[in-house]
Amino acid sequence: QVQLVESGGGLVQAGGSLRLSCAASGRFFSIYNMGWFRHTPGKEREFVAAITWGGSRTYYGDSVKGRFTISRDNAKNTVHLQMNSLKPEDTAVYYCAVDRSPYRGVAATTRSEYDYWGQGTQVTVSS
């Protein structure tokens, strides 16, 4: 069983930065791709970013490209999301998730490909 705990959310002004972290339990973190999604009430859960198990490939949603950076530290079982140049439309609950299959060479961008989810962390960007 995998447990994920997100942290680092909060209130920030537009143009500011936040760094989200996701701590994972379990011995096999390093063989699974990881993803970040976000959810706003009334909208579908949106893909934000993903990283392959070795950290060599990263993927971003169109709305965050050039502003957000995903990274991981397999020695510490953590994945991070550095968010810069934040906009009010980035306001959402952010979730990290574990891919359902190990050793995938390409990270998935759809929520159905992820098995385990954290409880989420709220990010609010004021204008």
C-alpha positions, 0 to 999 in steps of 0.5 A: 500500500502506498501513502502520499502526503502533499505539502507546501500549498498556501496563499500567494499573490499573482506572480509569486512562487510556491513549491509543493512536495509529495512524500511517498511511503513504500519501498518501490517509489523509485520505479514508478512515474509520478504525476501532479493534477489539480482540481477546481470545483465544477471542473475536471481534474486537470493534468499538471505535470509528470515525471518518469521513474528515473527522472529523465523525462518530464511532461507538462500541461499546456497551461503551466508549461514554462512556469512549473517544474517537476522534479523527484528525489528517489533517495528521499521518496519525494516529488516536487512541483516548483510553481513560478509566475503564479496566476489566479487561474492556478488556484486549485487543490493540487494532488500527487499520484502514482502511476499504476504500472512500474518502469513506464518509459513515458509518463501518463497524462490522464488520471485513469493511469494513476492508482494512488492519490494524496489528500491534496494541498490547497493553492490560492493565488490572489490577483 
